[in-house]
Amino acid sequence: KLEMLTERERQVLELLARGLTNQAIAEALVITPNTVKRHLKAIFGKLGVHTRAAAAARAISAGVPTDQAAESL
């Protein structure tokens, strides 16, 4: 299902899977926290999940890189 996500949604999901807060995701991607929330809402809907943990678990099981050494965005 990750192929349904936009590139930006994938970036947000990867950072979420690394355990970053909305504020930290916003700073990393140079967007506002409200924009992060909008992306997360879209991600949750596309993945059919209701929590950050469920979205992160889905991302990790799909092979989204979660270590800090992963390529920078």
CHARMM-style PDB file with segment names, atoms N, HN, CA, C and O in Angstrom:
ATOM      1  N   LYS     1       0.813  -1.213   0.000  1.00  0.00      PROA
ATOM      2  CA  LYS     1       0.000   0.000   0.000  1.00  0.00      PROA
ATOM      3  C   LYS     1       0.851   1.269   0.000  1.00  0.00      PROA
ATOM      4  O   LYS     1       0.346   2.352  -0.294  1.00  0.00      PROA
ATOM      5  N   LEU     2       2.128   1.143   0.326  1.00  0.00      PROA
ATOM      6  HN  LEU     2       2.538   0.262   0.565  1.00  0.00      PROA
ATOM      7  CA  LEU     2       2.971   2.338   0.390  1.00  0.00      PROA
ATOM      8  C   LEU     2       3.108   3.018  -0.966  1.00  0.00      PROA
ATOM      9  O   LEU     2       3.392   4.214  -1.034  1.00  0.00      PROA
ATOM     10  N   GLU     3       2.906   2.263  -2.050  1.00  0.00      PROA
ATOM     11  HN  GLU     3       2.674   1.291  -1.994  1.00  0.00      PROA
ATOM     12  CA  GLU     3       3.020   2.870  -3.371  1.00  0.00      PROA
ATOM     13  C   GLU     3       1.909   3.895  -3.613  1.00  0.00      PROA
ATOM     14  O   GLU     3       2.010   4.710  -4.530  1.00  0.00      PROA
ATOM     15  N   MET     4       0.857   3.860  -2.804  1.00  0.00      PROA
ATOM     16  HN  MET     4       0.774   3.198  -2.059  1.00  0.00      PROA
ATOM     17  CA  MET     4      -0.227   4.848  -2.930  1.00  0.00      PROA
ATOM     18  C   MET     4       0.172   6.202  -2.359  1.00  0.00      PROA
ATOM     19  O   MET     4      -0.479   7.209  -2.635  1.00  0.00      PROA
ATOM     20  N   LEU     5       1.234   6.232  -1.568  1.00  0.00      PROA
ATOM     21  HN  LEU     5       1.763   5.413  -1.343  1.00  0.00      PROA
ATOM     22  CA  LEU     5       1.647   7.471  -0.916  1.00  0.00      PROA
ATOM     23  C   LEU     5       2.435   8.356  -1.878  1.00  0.00      PROA
ATOM     24  O   LEU     5       3.142   7.872  -2.762  1.00  0.00      PROA
ATOM     25  N   THR     6       2.295   9.652  -1.681  1.00  0.00      PROA
ATOM     26  HN  THR     6       1.720  10.045  -0.963  1.00  0.00      PROA
ATOM     27  CA  THR     6       3.111  10.591  -2.457  1.00  0.00      PROA
ATOM     28  C   THR     6       4.541  10.522  -1.923  1.00  0.00      PROA
ATOM     29  O   THR     6       4.787   9.946  -0.864  1.00  0.00      PROA
ATOM     30  N   GLU     7       5.465  11.104  -2.652  1.00  0.00      PROA
ATOM     31  HN  GLU     7       5.265  11.572  -3.513  1.00  0.00      PROA
ATOM     32  CA  GLU     7       6.857  11.130  -2.205  1.00  0.00      PROA
ATOM     33  C   GLU     7       6.968  11.813  -0.845  1.00  0.00      PROA
ATOM     34  O   GLU     7       7.677  11.323   0.035  1.00  0.00      PROA
ATOM     35  N   ARG     8       6.283  12.926  -0.664  1.00  0.00      PROA
ATOM     36  HN  ARG     8       5.708  13.324  -1.379  1.00  0.00      PROA
ATOM     37  CA  ARG     8       6.348  13.655   0.604  1.00  0.00      PROA
ATOM     38  C   ARG     8       5.731  12.825   1.730  1.00  0.00      PROA
ATOM     39  O   ARG     8       6.257  12.796   2.843  1.00  0.00      PROA
ATOM     40  N   GLU     9       4.627  12.158   1.444  1.00  0.00      PROA
ATOM     41  HN  GLU     9       4.200  12.182   0.541  1.00  0.00      PROA
ATOM     42  CA  GLU     9       4.018  11.297   2.464  1.00  0.00      PROA
ATOM     43  C   GLU     9       4.972  10.176   2.865  1.00  0.00      PROA
ATOM     44  O   GLU     9       5.039   9.806   4.038  1.00  0.00      PROA
ATOM     45  N   ARG    10       5.708   9.636   1.899  1.00  0.00      PROA
ATOM     46  HN  ARG    10       5.653   9.937   0.947  1.00  0.00      PROA
ATOM     47  CA  ARG    10       6.697   8.602   2.221  1.00  0.00      PROA
ATOM     48  C   ARG    10       7.797   9.160   3.118  1.00  0.00      PROA
ATOM     49  O   ARG    10       8.249   8.490   4.047  1.00  0.00      PROA
ATOM     50  N   GLN    11       8.222  10.384   2.838  1.00  0.00      PROA
ATOM     51  HN  GLN    11       7.855  10.929   2.084  1.00  0.00      PROA
ATOM     52  CA  GLN    11       9.243  11.024   3.668  1.00  0.00      PROA
ATOM     53  C   GLN    11       8.734  11.206   5.097  1.00  0.00      PROA
ATOM     54  O   GLN    11       9.445  10.910   6.057  1.00  0.00      PROA
ATOM     55  N   VAL    12       7.510  11.691   5.232  1.00  0.00      PROA
ATOM     56  HN  VAL    12       6.932  11.931   4.452  1.00  0.00      PROA
ATOM     57  CA  VAL    12       6.908  11.877   6.557  1.00  0.00      PROA
ATOM     58  C   VAL    12       6.804  10.533   7.271  1.00  0.00      PROA
ATOM     59  O   VAL    12       7.126  10.433   8.454  1.00  0.00      PROA
ATOM     60  N   LEU    13       6.360   9.509   6.565  1.00  0.00      PROA
ATOM     61  HN  LEU    13       6.098   9.590   5.603  1.00  0.00      PROA
ATOM     62  CA  LEU    13       6.205   8.183   7.170  1.00  0.00      PROA
ATOM     63  C   LEU    13       7.552   7.621   7.619  1.00  0.00      PROA
ATOM     64  O   LEU    13       7.643   7.005   8.681  1.00  0.00      PROA
ATOM     65  N   GLU    14       8.586   7.826   6.827  1.00  0.00      PROA
ATOM     66  HN  GLU    14       8.512   8.326   5.964  1.00  0.00      PROA
ATOM     67  CA  GLU    14       9.916   7.334   7.206  1.00  0.00      PROA
ATOM     68  C   GLU    14      10.388   7.995   8.504  1.00  0.00      PROA
ATOM     69  O   GLU    14      10.917   7.327   9.393  1.00  0.00      PROA
ATOM     70  N   LEU    15      10.193   9.299   8.602  1.00  0.00      PROA
ATOM     71  HN  LEU    15       9.763   9.842   7.880  1.00  0.00      PROA
ATOM     72  CA  LEU    15      10.607  10.003   9.813  1.00  0.00      PROA
ATOM     73  C   LEU    15       9.740   9.602  11.004  1.00  0.00      PROA
ATOM     74  O   LEU    15      10.237   9.495  12.125  1.00  0.00      PROA
ATOM     75  N   LEU    16       8.465   9.381  10.770  1.00  0.00      PROA
ATOM     76  HN  LEU    16       8.061   9.468   9.859  1.00  0.00      PROA
ATOM     77  CA  LEU    16       7.577   8.880  11.816  1.00  0.00      PROA
ATOM     78  C   LEU    16       8.067   7.525  12.322  1.00  0.00      PROA
ATOM     79  O   LEU    16       8.100   7.275  13.527  1.00  0.00      PROA
ATOM     80  N   ALA    17       8.445   6.657  11.388  1.00  0.00      PROA
ATOM     81  HN  ALA    17       8.417   6.859  10.409  1.00  0.00      PROA
ATOM     82  CA  ALA    17       8.917   5.314  11.752  1.00  0.00      PROA
ATOM     83  C   ALA    17      10.218   5.371  12.546  1.00  0.00      PROA
ATOM     84  O   ALA    17      10.529   4.454  13.305  1.00  0.00      PROA
ATOM     85  N   ARG    18      10.979   6.456  12.366  1.00  0.00      PROA
ATOM     86  HN  ARG    18      10.726   7.201  11.749  1.00  0.00      PROA
ATOM     87  CA  ARG    18      12.214   6.648  13.143  1.00  0.00      PROA
ATOM     88  C   ARG    18      11.914   7.164  14.542  1.00  0.00      PROA
ATOM     89  O   ARG    18      12.808   7.254  15.383  1.00  0.00      PROA
ATOM     90  N   GLY    19      10.643   7.506  14.789  1.00  0.00      PROA
ATOM     91  HN  GLY    19       9.917   7.433  14.106  1.00  0.00      PROA
ATOM     92  CA  GLY    19      10.255   7.956  16.122  1.00  0.00      PROA
ATOM     93  C   GLY    19      10.238   9.456  16.314  1.00  0.00      PROA
ATOM     94  O   GLY    19      10.134   9.932  17.444  1.00  0.00      PROA
ATOM     95  N   LEU    20      10.338  10.216  15.221  1.00  0.00      PROA
ATOM     96  HN  LEU    20      10.423   9.829  14.303  1.00  0.00      PROA
ATOM     97  CA  LEU    20      10.347  11.666  15.346  1.00  0.00      PROA
ATOM     98  C   LEU    20       8.956  12.207  15.675  1.00  0.00      PROA
ATOM     99  O   LEU    20       7.938  11.638  15.280  1.00  0.00      PROA
ATOM    100  N   THR    21       8.942  13.315  16.403  1.00  0.00      PROA
ATOM    101  HN  THR    21       9.769  13.777  16.723  1.00  0.00      PROA
ATOM    102  CA  THR    21       7.690  14.016  16.698  1.00  0.00      PROA
ATOM    103  C   THR    21       7.249  14.803  15.469  1.00  0.00      PROA
ATOM    104  O   THR    21       8.012  14.978  14.519  1.00  0.00      PROA
ATOM    105  N   ASN    22       5.999  15.275  15.505  1.00  0.00      PROA
ATOM    106  HN  ASN    22       5.379  15.133  16.277  1.00  0.00      PROA
ATOM    107  CA  ASN    22       5.523  16.118  14.403  1.00  0.00      PROA
ATOM    108  C   ASN    22       6.421  17.336  14.239  1.00  0.00      PROA
ATOM    109  O   ASN    22       6.750  17.720  13.117  1.00  0.00      PROA
ATOM    110  N   GLN    23       6.819  17.945  15.353  1.00  0.00      PROA
ATOM    111  HN  GLN    23       6.552  17.633  16.265  1.00  0.00      PROA
ATOM    112  CA  GLN    23       7.676  19.129  15.292  1.00  0.00      PROA
ATOM    113  C   GLN    23       9.017  18.793  14.635  1.00  0.00      PROA
ATOM    114  O   GLN    23       9.505  19.551  13.797  1.00  0.00      PROA
ATOM    115  N   ALA    24       9.607  17.668  15.012  1.00  0.00      PROA
ATOM    116  HN  ALA    24       9.210  17.052  15.693  1.00  0.00      PROA
ATOM    117  CA  ALA    24      10.895  17.272  14.446  1.00  0.00      PROA
ATOM    118  C   ALA    24      10.763  16.927  12.962  1.00  0.00      PROA
ATOM    119  O   ALA    24      11.653  17.239  12.171  1.00  0.00      PROA
ATOM    120  N   ILE    25       9.661  16.289  12.588  1.00  0.00      PROA
ATOM    121  HN  ILE    25       8.939  16.036  13.231  1.00  0.00      PROA
ATOM    122  CA  ILE    25       9.407  15.987  11.174  1.00  0.00      PROA
ATOM    123  C   ILE    25       9.291  17.292  10.399  1.00  0.00      PROA
ATOM    124  O   ILE    25       9.868  17.435   9.321  1.00  0.00      PROA
ATOM    125  N   ALA    26       8.543  18.243  10.951  1.00  0.00      PROA
ATOM    126  HN  ALA    26       8.074  18.127  11.827  1.00  0.00      PROA
ATOM    127  CA  ALA    26       8.363  19.546  10.295  1.00  0.00      PROA
ATOM    128  C   ALA    26       9.710  20.224  10.078  1.00  0.00      PROA
ATOM    129  O   ALA    26       9.980  20.748   8.998  1.00  0.00      PROA
ATOM    130  N   GLU    27      10.551  20.214  11.106  1.00  0.00      PROA
ATOM    131  HN  GLU    27      10.331  19.788  11.984  1.00  0.00      PROA
ATOM    132  CA  GLU    27      11.862  20.867  10.983  1.00  0.00      PROA
ATOM    133  C   GLU    27      12.739  20.158   9.960  1.00  0.00      PROA
ATOM    134  O   GLU    27      13.439  20.809   9.184  1.00  0.00      PROA
ATOM    135  N   ALA    28      12.705  18.824   9.953  1.00  0.00      PROA
ATOM    136  HN  ALA    28      12.137  18.295  10.583  1.00  0.00      PROA
ATOM    137  CA  ALA    28      13.531  18.065   9.016  1.00  0.00      PROA
ATOM    138  C   ALA    28      13.126  18.316   7.564  1.00  0.00      PROA
ATOM    139  O   ALA    28      13.975  18.362   6.674  1.00  0.00      PROA
ATOM    140  N   LEU    29      11.825  18.478   7.335  1.00  0.00      PROA
ATOM    141  HN  LEU    29      11.135  18.441   8.058  1.00  0.00      PROA
ATOM    142  CA  LEU    29      11.324  18.636   5.968  1.00  0.00      PROA
ATOM    143  C   LEU    29      11.049  20.098   5.594  1.00  0.00      PROA
ATOM    144  O   LEU    29      10.611  20.392   4.482  1.00  0.00      PROA
ATOM    145  N   VAL    30      11.311  20.999   6.530  1.00  0.00      PROA
ATOM    146  HN  VAL    30      11.667  20.760   7.434  1.00  0.00      PROA
ATOM    147  CA  VAL    30      11.089  22.432   6.333  1.00  0.00      PROA
ATOM    148  C   VAL    30       9.639  22.703   5.915  1.00  0.00      PROA
ATOM    149  O   VAL    30       9.365  23.356   4.909  1.00  0.00      PROA
ATOM    150  N   ILE    31       8.727  22.171   6.733  1.00  0.00      PROA
ATOM    151  HN  ILE    31       8.950  21.640   7.550  1.00  0.00      PROA
ATOM    152  CA  ILE    31       7.292  22.411   6.571  1.00  0.00      PROA
ATOM    153  C   ILE    31       6.732  22.719   7.959  1.00  0.00      PROA
ATOM    154  O   ILE    31       7.443  22.590   8.956  1.00  0.00      PROA
ATOM    155  N   THR    32       5.477  23.120   8.030  1.00  0.00      PROA
ATOM    156  HN  THR    32       4.899  23.224   7.221  1.00  0.00      PROA
ATOM    157  CA  THR    32       4.886  23.443   9.328  1.00  0.00      PROA
ATOM    158  C   THR    32       4.355  22.177   9.997  1.00  0.00      PROA
ATOM    159  O   THR    32       4.056  21.192   9.321  1.00  0.00      PROA
ATOM    160  N   PRO    33       4.238  22.204  11.332  1.00  0.00      PROA
ATOM    161  CA  PRO    33       3.644  21.057  12.035  1.00  0.00      PROA
ATOM    162  C   PRO    33       2.224  20.750  11.547  1.00  0.00      PROA
ATOM    163  O   PRO    33       1.823  19.587  11.511  1.00  0.00      PROA
ATOM    164  N   ASN    34       1.462  21.787  11.171  1.00  0.00      PROA
ATOM    165  HN  ASN    34       1.789  22.732  11.200  1.00  0.00      PROA
ATOM    166  CA  ASN    34       0.116  21.539  10.651  1.00  0.00      PROA
ATOM    167  C   ASN    34       0.160  20.782   9.334  1.00  0.00      PROA
ATOM    168  O   ASN    34      -0.706  19.950   9.064  1.00  0.00      PROA
ATOM    169  N   THR    35       1.163  21.065   8.517  1.00  0.00      PROA
ATOM    170  HN  THR    35       1.867  21.741   8.737  1.00  0.00      PROA
ATOM    171  CA  THR    35       1.316  20.333   7.260  1.00  0.00      PROA
ATOM    172  C   THR    35       1.664  18.878   7.550  1.00  0.00      PROA
ATOM    173  O   THR    35       1.180  17.977   6.865  1.00  0.00      PROA
ATOM    174  N   VAL    36       2.494  18.645   8.554  1.00  0.00      PROA
ATOM    175  HN  VAL    36       2.887  19.377   9.110  1.00  0.00      PROA
ATOM    176  CA  VAL    36       2.812  17.270   8.961  1.00  0.00      PROA
ATOM    177  C   VAL    36       1.519  16.556   9.359  1.00  0.00      PROA
ATOM    178  O   VAL    36       1.295  15.413   8.959  1.00  0.00      PROA
ATOM    179  N   LYS    37       0.674  17.219  10.139  1.00  0.00      PROA
ATOM    180  HN  LYS    37       0.857  18.147  10.464  1.00  0.00      PROA
ATOM    181  CA  LYS    37      -0.594  16.610  10.575  1.00  0.00      PROA
ATOM    182  C   LYS    37      -1.472  16.253   9.376  1.00  0.00      PROA
ATOM    183  O   LYS    37      -2.101  15.195   9.353  1.00  0.00      PROA
ATOM    184  N   ARG    38      -1.509  17.140   8.383  1.00  0.00      PROA
ATOM    185  HN  ARG    38      -0.997  17.999   8.402  1.00  0.00      PROA
ATOM    186  CA  ARG    38      -2.302  16.855   7.179  1.00  0.00      PROA
ATOM    187  C   ARG    38      -1.749  15.640   6.442  1.00  0.00      PROA
ATOM    188  O   ARG    38      -2.508  14.784   5.987  1.00  0.00      PROA
ATOM    189  N   HSD    39      -0.427  15.570   6.326  1.00  0.00      PROA
ATOM    190  HN  HSD    39       0.189  16.266   6.695  1.00  0.00      PROA
ATOM    191  CA  HSD    39       0.190  14.421   5.670  1.00  0.00      PROA
ATOM    192  C   HSD    39      -0.109  13.141   6.449  1.00  0.00      PROA
ATOM    193  O   HSD    39      -0.430  12.113   5.853  1.00  0.00      PROA
ATOM    194  N   LEU    40      -0.004  13.200   7.775  1.00  0.00      PROA
ATOM    195  HN  LEU    40       0.257  14.035   8.259  1.00  0.00      PROA
ATOM    196  CA  LEU    40      -0.269  12.009   8.590  1.00  0.00      PROA
ATOM    197  C   LEU    40      -1.710  11.549   8.440  1.00  0.00      PROA
ATOM    198  O   LEU    40      -1.973  10.349   8.367  1.00  0.00      PROA
ATOM    199  N   LYS    41      -2.643  12.486   8.393  1.00  0.00      PROA
ATOM    200  HN  LYS    41      -2.430  13.461   8.452  1.00  0.00      PROA
ATOM    201  CA  LYS    41      -4.051  12.130   8.204  1.00  0.00      PROA
ATOM    202  C   LYS    41      -4.232  11.395   6.876  1.00  0.00      PROA
ATOM    203  O   LYS    41      -4.944  10.393   6.807  1.00  0.00      PROA
ATOM    204  N   ALA    42      -3.589  11.894   5.833  1.00  0.00      PROA
ATOM    205  HN  ALA    42      -3.011  12.708   5.889  1.00  0.00      PROA
ATOM    206  CA  ALA    42      -3.676  11.249   4.519  1.00  0.00      PROA
ATOM    207  C   ALA    42      -3.016   9.875   4.548  1.00  0.00      PROA
ATOM    208  O   ALA    42      -3.540   8.916   3.981  1.00  0.00      PROA
ATOM    209  N   ILE    43      -1.867   9.782   5.208  1.00  0.00      PROA
ATOM    210  HN  ILE    43      -1.441  10.561   5.669  1.00  0.00      PROA
ATOM    211  CA  ILE    43      -1.148   8.502   5.313  1.00  0.00      PROA
ATOM    212  C   ILE    43      -2.001   7.481   6.049  1.00  0.00      PROA
ATOM    213  O   ILE    43      -2.144   6.346   5.594  1.00  0.00      PROA
ATOM    214  N   PHE    44      -2.572   7.880   7.194  1.00  0.00      PROA
ATOM    215  HN  PHE    44      -2.455   8.802   7.563  1.00  0.00      PROA
ATOM    216  CA  PHE    44      -3.402   6.963   7.979  1.00  0.00      PROA
ATOM    217  C   PHE    44      -4.565   6.464   7.134  1.00  0.00      PROA
ATOM    218  O   PHE    44      -4.887   5.277   7.159  1.00  0.00      PROA
ATOM    219  N   GLY    45      -5.194   7.362   6.388  1.00  0.00      PROA
ATOM    220  HN  GLY    45      -4.932   8.327   6.367  1.00  0.00      PROA
ATOM    221  CA  GLY    45      -6.318   6.969   5.549  1.00  0.00      PROA
ATOM    222  C   GLY    45      -5.907   5.988   4.458  1.00  0.00      PROA
ATOM    223  O   GLY    45      -6.594   4.995   4.222  1.00  0.00      PROA
ATOM    224  N   LYS    46      -4.803   6.261   3.801  1.00  0.00      PROA
ATOM    225  HN  LYS    46      -4.245   7.068   3.992  1.00  0.00      PROA
ATOM    226  CA  LYS    46      -4.340   5.395   2.715  1.00  0.00      PROA
ATOM    227  C   LYS    46      -3.891   4.033   3.222  1.00  0.00      PROA
ATOM    228  O   LYS    46      -4.064   3.023   2.540  1.00  0.00      PROA
ATOM    229  N   LEU    47      -3.309   4.004   4.431  1.00  0.00      PROA
ATOM    230  HN  LEU    47      -3.169   4.824   4.985  1.00  0.00      PROA
ATOM    231  CA  LEU    47      -2.821   2.736   4.986  1.00  0.00      PROA
ATOM    232  C   LEU    47      -3.899   2.001   5.785  1.00  0.00      PROA
ATOM    233  O   LEU    47      -3.722   0.838   6.147  1.00  0.00      PROA
ATOM    234  N   GLY    48      -5.010   2.678   6.058  1.00  0.00      PROA
ATOM    235  HN  GLY    48      -5.154   3.623   5.764  1.00  0.00      PROA
ATOM    236  CA  GLY    48      -6.082   2.062   6.820  1.00  0.00      PROA
ATOM    237  C   GLY    48      -5.723   1.852   8.280  1.00  0.00      PROA
ATOM    238  O   GLY    48      -6.114   0.853   8.884  1.00  0.00      PROA
ATOM    239  N   VAL    49      -4.973   2.801   8.852  1.00  0.00      PROA
ATOM    240  HN  VAL    49      -4.656   3.613   8.362  1.00  0.00      PROA
ATOM    241  CA  VAL    49      -4.580   2.718  10.260  1.00  0.00      PROA
ATOM    242  C   VAL    49      -5.105   3.952  10.993  1.00  0.00      PROA
ATOM    243  O   VAL    49      -5.533   4.927  10.375  1.00  0.00      PROA
ATOM    244  N   HSD    50      -5.060   3.885  12.332  1.00  0.00      PROA
ATOM    245  HN  HSD    50      -4.711   3.093  12.834  1.00  0.00      PROA
ATOM    246  CA  HSD    50      -5.593   4.988  13.124  1.00  0.00      PROA
ATOM    247  C   HSD    50      -4.587   5.579  14.099  1.00  0.00      PROA
ATOM    248  O   HSD    50      -4.878   6.575  14.762  1.00  0.00      PROA
ATOM    249  N   THR    51      -3.405   4.977  14.193  1.00  0.00      PROA
ATOM    250  HN  THR    51      -3.168   4.169  13.654  1.00  0.00      PROA
ATOM    251  CA  THR    51      -2.422   5.466  15.154  1.00  0.00      PROA
ATOM    252  C   THR    51      -1.043   5.605  14.509  1.00  0.00      PROA
ATOM    253  O   THR    51      -0.753   5.002  13.476  1.00  0.00      PROA
ATOM    254  N   ARG    52      -0.208   6.415  15.148  1.00  0.00      PROA
ATOM    255  HN  ARG    52      -0.443   6.906  15.987  1.00  0.00      PROA
ATOM    256  CA  ARG    52       1.173   6.578  14.701  1.00  0.00      PROA
ATOM    257  C   ARG    52       1.909   5.243  14.767  1.00  0.00      PROA
ATOM    258  O   ARG    52       2.676   4.896  13.869  1.00  0.00      PROA
ATOM    259  N   ALA    53       1.661   4.503  15.845  1.00  0.00      PROA
ATOM    260  HN  ALA    53       1.038   4.785  16.574  1.00  0.00      PROA
ATOM    261  CA  ALA    53       2.349   3.218  16.023  1.00  0.00      PROA
ATOM    262  C   ALA    53       1.992   2.245  14.903  1.00  0.00      PROA
ATOM    263  O   ALA    53       2.858   1.544  14.381  1.00  0.00      PROA
ATOM    264  N   ALA    54       0.719   2.208  14.542  1.00  0.00      PROA
ATOM    265  HN  ALA    54       0.015   2.777  14.967  1.00  0.00      PROA
ATOM    266  CA  ALA    54       0.287   1.304  13.478  1.00  0.00      PROA
ATOM    267  C   ALA    54       0.894   1.724  12.137  1.00  0.00      PROA
ATOM    268  O   ALA    54       1.302   0.872  11.347  1.00  0.00      PROA
ATOM    269  N   ALA    55       0.953   3.019  11.883  1.00  0.00      PROA
ATOM    270  HN  ALA    55       0.622   3.711  12.525  1.00  0.00      PROA
ATOM    271  CA  ALA    55       1.558   3.511  10.642  1.00  0.00      PROA
ATOM    272  C   ALA    55       3.045   3.172  10.609  1.00  0.00      PROA
ATOM    273  O   ALA    55       3.567   2.745   9.579  1.00  0.00      PROA
ATOM    274  N   ALA    56       3.729   3.366  11.748  1.00  0.00      PROA
ATOM    275  HN  ALA    56       3.305   3.712  12.584  1.00  0.00      PROA
ATOM    276  CA  ALA    56       5.159   3.050  11.824  1.00  0.00      PROA
ATOM    277  C   ALA    56       5.388   1.556  11.615  1.00  0.00      PROA
ATOM    278  O   ALA    56       6.310   1.160  10.901  1.00  0.00      PROA
ATOM    279  N   ALA    57       4.553   0.732  12.235  1.00  0.00      PROA
ATOM    280  HN  ALA    57       3.804   1.054  12.814  1.00  0.00      PROA
ATOM    281  CA  ALA    57       4.687  -0.717  12.078  1.00  0.00      PROA
ATOM    282  C   ALA    57       4.491  -1.121  10.623  1.00  0.00      PROA
ATOM    283  O   ALA    57       5.217  -1.975  10.114  1.00  0.00      PROA
ATOM    284  N   ARG    58       3.523  -0.522   9.957  1.00  0.00      PROA
ATOM    285  HN  ARG    58       2.932   0.171  10.371  1.00  0.00      PROA
ATOM    286  CA  ARG    58       3.263  -0.812   8.545  1.00  0.00      PROA
ATOM    287  C   ARG    58       4.479  -0.415   7.709  1.00  0.00      PROA
ATOM    288  O   ARG    58       4.886  -1.149   6.809  1.00  0.00      PROA
ATOM    289  N   ALA    59       5.052   0.740   8.009  1.00  0.00      PROA
ATOM    290  HN  ALA    59       4.722   1.336   8.741  1.00  0.00      PROA
ATOM    291  CA  ALA    59       6.216   1.223   7.270  1.00  0.00      PROA
ATOM    292  C   ALA    59       7.406   0.283   7.463  1.00  0.00      PROA
ATOM    293  O   ALA    59       8.079  -0.087   6.501  1.00  0.00      PROA
ATOM    294  N   ILE    60       7.654  -0.093   8.705  1.00  0.00      PROA
ATOM    295  HN  ILE    60       7.108   0.207   9.487  1.00  0.00      PROA
ATOM    296  CA  ILE    60       8.796  -0.960   9.002  1.00  0.00      PROA
ATOM    297  C   ILE    60       8.629  -2.320   8.331  1.00  0.00      PROA
ATOM    298  O   ILE    60       9.582  -2.862   7.772  1.00  0.00      PROA
ATOM    299  N   SER    61       7.421  -2.867   8.387  1.00  0.00      PROA
ATOM    300  HN  SER    61       6.647  -2.427   8.841  1.00  0.00      PROA
ATOM    301  CA  SER    61       7.196  -4.177   7.758  1.00  0.00      PROA
ATOM    302  C   SER    61       7.323  -4.106   6.246  1.00  0.00      PROA
ATOM    303  O   SER    61       7.588  -5.117   5.595  1.00  0.00      PROA
ATOM    304  N   ALA    62       7.134  -2.907   5.678  1.00  0.00      PROA
ATOM    305  HN  ALA    62       6.919  -2.086   6.207  1.00  0.00      PROA
ATOM    306  CA  ALA    62       7.266  -2.721   4.230  1.00  0.00      PROA
ATOM    307  C   ALA    62       8.709  -2.400   3.835  1.00  0.00      PROA
ATOM    308  O   ALA    62       9.013  -2.226   2.655  1.00  0.00      PROA
ATOM    309  N   GLY    63       9.596  -2.323   4.836  1.00  0.00      PROA
ATOM    310  HN  GLY    63       9.349  -2.464   5.795  1.00  0.00      PROA
ATOM    311  CA  GLY    63      11.003  -2.108   4.522  1.00  0.00      PROA
ATOM    312  C   GLY    63      11.459  -0.670   4.467  1.00  0.00      PROA
ATOM    313  O   GLY    63      12.536  -0.383   3.945  1.00  0.00      PROA
ATOM    314  N   VAL    64      10.651   0.253   5.002  1.00  0.00      PROA
ATOM    315  HN  VAL    64       9.776   0.020   5.427  1.00  0.00      PROA
ATOM    316  CA  VAL    64      11.068   1.650   5.039  1.00  0.00      PROA
ATOM    317  C   VAL    64      12.292   1.762   5.944  1.00  0.00      PROA
ATOM    318  O   VAL    64      12.273   1.261   7.069  1.00  0.00      PROA
ATOM    319  N   PRO    65      13.357   2.412   5.469  1.00  0.00      PROA
ATOM    320  CA  PRO    65      14.562   2.531   6.301  1.00  0.00      PROA
ATOM    321  C   PRO    65      14.287   3.389   7.542  1.00  0.00      PROA
ATOM    322  O   PRO    65      13.677   4.453   7.445  1.00  0.00      PROA
ATOM    323  N   THR    66      14.739   2.921   8.695  1.00  0.00      PROA
ATOM    324  HN  THR    66      15.235   2.056   8.773  1.00  0.00      PROA
ATOM    325  CA  THR    66      14.459   3.648   9.922  1.00  0.00      PROA
ATOM    326  C   THR    66      15.713   4.040  10.683  1.00  0.00      PROA
ATOM    327  O   THR    66      15.615   4.733  11.696  1.00  0.00      PROA
ATOM    328  N   ASP    67      16.884   3.621  10.232  1.00  0.00      PROA
ATOM    329  HN  ASP    67      16.963   3.058   9.409  1.00  0.00      PROA
ATOM    330  CA  ASP    67      18.078   3.989  11.004  1.00  0.00      PROA
ATOM    331  C   ASP    67      18.551   5.386  10.623  1.00  0.00      PROA
ATOM    332  O   ASP    67      18.269   5.884   9.533  1.00  0.00      PROA
ATOM    333  N   GLN    68      19.274   6.000  11.547  1.00  0.00      PROA
ATOM    334  HN  GLN    68      19.503   5.596  12.432  1.00  0.00      PROA
ATOM    335  CA  GLN    68      19.717   7.376  11.343  1.00  0.00      PROA
ATOM    336  C   GLN    68      20.727   7.502  10.206  1.00  0.00      PROA
ATOM    337  O   GLN    68      20.942   8.598   9.688  1.00  0.00      PROA
ATOM    338  N   ALA    69      21.345   6.392   9.816  1.00  0.00      PROA
ATOM    339  HN  ALA    69      21.170   5.502  10.237  1.00  0.00      PROA
ATOM    340  CA  ALA    69      22.337   6.423   8.742  1.00  0.00      PROA
ATOM    341  C   ALA    69      21.705   6.340   7.358  1.00  0.00      PROA
ATOM    342  O   ALA    69      22.402   6.382   6.344  1.00  0.00      PROA
ATOM    343  N   ALA    70      20.378   6.222   7.325  1.00  0.00      PROA
ATOM    344  HN  ALA    70      19.812   6.188   8.149  1.00  0.00      PROA
ATOM    345  CA  ALA    70      19.687   6.139   6.036  1.00  0.00      PROA
ATOM    346  C   ALA    70      19.957   7.421   5.240  1.00  0.00      PROA
ATOM    347  O   ALA    70      20.296   8.463   5.801  1.00  0.00      PROA
ATOM    348  N   GLU    71      19.798   7.314   3.942  1.00  0.00      PROA
ATOM    349  HN  GLU    71      19.522   6.467   3.486  1.00  0.00      PROA
ATOM    350  CA  GLU    71      20.031   8.479   3.081  1.00  0.00      PROA
ATOM    351  C   GLU    71      19.256   9.687   3.585  1.00  0.00      PROA
ATOM    352  O   GLU    71      18.105   9.559   4.003  1.00  0.00      PROA
ATOM    353  N   SER    72      19.871  10.838   3.549  1.00  0.00      PROA
ATOM    354  HN  SER    72      20.806  10.941   3.210  1.00  0.00      PROA
ATOM    355  CA  SER    72      19.154  12.042   3.956  1.00  0.00      PROA
ATOM    356  C   SER    72      18.124  12.377   2.889  1.00  0.00      PROA
ATOM    357  O   SER    72      18.297  12.058   1.713  1.00  0.00      PROA
ATOM    358  N   LEU    73      17.058  13.021   3.319  1.00  0.00      PROA
ATOM    359  HN  LEU    73      16.917  13.281   4.274  1.00  0.00      PROA
ATOM    360  CA  LEU    73      15.931  13.301   2.417  1.00  0.00      PROA
ATOM    361  C   LEU    73      16.235  14.443   1.483  1.00  0.00      PROA
ATOM    362  OT1 LEU    73      15.395  14.808   0.660  1.00  0.00      PROA
TER     363      LEU     73
END
